[in-house]
């Protein structure tokens, strides 16, 4: 992705060779591309343009693509005004442009962006997601949980999950219901690295 920051189709094509070796490896590589793309892409295209001319995406990774679009949209709108209320309004006005089948994934991507915003600038508190319309909160909080899970999974710290001292900061002020959505999102991210097909990618253990 670093070689093709603003050329997503080229990044996708660059991992095509994996398909011949392992369908699971190729699938996981595509997920990695769609998760990393919104953090490095230049904000040259508006969310409206991206949603109007979506890239050709395989159905099995469509949800990851639309999360990436949501993350990019969050960056685009928040970088312009740095106001959560303005972002709220823009998300609300943008939703009718999307097919109902992808709306929840788009919102999850916005939630992922807001988590990243908390981590790097401390400008967003978890409970502020409850200021968004009630209909959006479940998806936004699940996206928050997915981003939390990613940060936790790749953390160099010895603590993970509820044992991490960061867990309380990343969930502070959330209601019990909202916290359950965050936990579901984290579990969804964790599941990306589970299952027989993905476990088969790991090197075999050496016999004692």
Secondary structure as GFF3:
##gff-version 3
##sequence-region A 1 208
A	DSSP	three_ten_helix	2	4	.	.	.	ID=ss1
A	DSSP	alpha_helix	8	14	.	.	.	ID=ss2
A	DSSP	alpha_helix	17	21	.	.	.	ID=ss3
A	DSSP	alpha_helix	23	40	.	.	.	ID=ss4
A	DSSP	alpha_helix	47	52	.	.	.	ID=ss5
A	DSSP	three_ten_helix	59	61	.	.	.	ID=ss6
A	DSSP	alpha_helix	62	81	.	.	.	ID=ss7
A	DSSP	alpha_helix	84	94	.	.	.	ID=ss8
A	DSSP	three_ten_helix	95	97	.	.	.	ID=ss9
A	DSSP	alpha_helix	100	121	.	.	.	ID=ss10
A	DSSP	three_ten_helix	126	131	.	.	.	ID=ss11
A	DSSP	alpha_helix	134	153	.	.	.	ID=ss12
A	DSSP	three_ten_helix	161	163	.	.	.	ID=ss13
A	DSSP	alpha_helix	166	171	.	.	.	ID=ss14
A	DSSP	alpha_helix	176	191	.	.	.	ID=ss15
A	DSSP	alpha_helix	196	199	.	.	.	ID=ss16
###
